[in-house]
Amino acid sequence: MEETNRRRECNKLRDRLLQSYRYYTNPNMNPSLSWTRMEAEAFWGLFRDYEEAGGDGYMHTVVQPAMEKLRIRECGEEA
């Protein structure tokens, strides 16, 4: 039962992380390929939770490097 719950939580986190990845790294949706500090902190918090839940693989080889390349916009700076 505990393993099933951990796996479900990991899947939910992966889905949320992939949604962010698809949005922020898509030049049509996010032409500046940037995000705010708050958005970055929220993403990386979820990423840590995903790792703690046992997540690995694709998220580390593809998603993490792509998200690390995004520029952080400072307060008041336009996208």
N, C-alpha and C positions, 0 to 999 in steps of 0.2 A: 504494500500500500504506500509506504513512504517513498519507495523508488518510483512508483507511478506518479505521485504528486511532484517529485523533483523533476521528472522528465517533462511533465506538463508545464511546469513553471519555466523550465528551460526553453521549451517550444514557444511559449508566449513571449518570453523575452527576445528570442531570436526573431520572431515575427515583427515585433516593435522596432528592433534594431535594423532589420532589413527595410522596413518602411522608411526610416530615416535615411538610410544609405541610398535608397533609390531616389529619394527627393533631393537630398543635398548634393549628390554627385552628378545629378542630371543637369547639364548646361541649359536645357530648355526651361526647366523649372527654377533653377537657381543659377542664373547666368554669371554671377560673380564668384560662384563656387566658394561661398563664405557662409558663416553662421555667427550668431551672437555668442558671447561667452556663456550666457545662461543656457542656450541650446546645446552647446558643447558639453557643459557640465552635466546636464540632464542625460545626454547620450552616454557619456563615459561612466556615469553612475549606473546606468542600465547595463552597460558592457561589463562592469565589475560584478554586478549581480549575476549576469549570464555566466561569467567564468566561475564564480563561486557555486553555481548550480551544476557545474560540470560541462558547460559548453566549450567547444573548441572547433578546430577544423577551418572551414570556409570563412568564418568570421575573423579568424586571425590572419589568414593568408590573403584575403581579398578585401574585406570590409574595413578592418582596422587600418591598414596602410592608406586606403583611399580617404578615410575620414581624417587621418592625421595630416593630410595634405591641404585640407580646407583652411582657409584664412579666417581668423576670428575678427569680426567687426567690433569696434569699440562703440560705446554708448553714443547715440546720435549720428553715427556714421551710416550713410545710406548703403544699401546692398548693391 
